[in-house]
Amino acid sequence: MIYSYTQIAQYLRCPRSYRFRYLDGWSEKETGASMLFGRCFEKALATYFRGDDCTAVLFKEWEAYRDGGLAYANVDSWDKLVRQGVHLLEMFARDDRIRIPHPEKNLQLKMLRSLPNGSEFVAHIDAIGKLDGQQFLIDWKTTASRYPEEQMGCSPLIRS
């Protein structure tokens, strides 16, 4: 069996929901705008690191959800999210703090580790790259909240 952080968290939150999703194969229709937008933004960001037109990719990916009846948080809208996404892509380009060498192999990584009972643990990592010249495992988060400028809780990647 393969386990992930998401599966374990789901089980701890609600064992019945875990059973429905992971054992019985049920899936919920995704209507949360923020999660779907985050996926679109990650595709645009990958395009940015490959040196292609990331804004065009963001519009193309997000356009598929324009009339999708999504559930938006508070005062969010389709237009507001795409404007924020473009602004964030512009900040990435302007600040130029993150480098992803070989984006074709260092973006959207699936890592498996064997467990003692013959099962495996899987982790999905958004990127391996450098932030201000120091190597990190990177997990992109899109949020309306501003993170502090200092890198609280960040630790450099140490290869064993």
Buried (B, 14 or more C-beta within 10 A) or exposed (E): EEBBEEBEEBBEEEEEEBEBBBEEEEEEEEEEBBEBBBBBBBBBBBBBBEEEEBBEBBBBBBEEBEEEEBEBEEEBEBEEBBEBBBEBBEEBEEEEEBBBEEBEEBBEEEEEEEEEEEEEBBBEBBBBBBBEEEBBBBEBEBEEEEEEEEEEEEEEEEEE
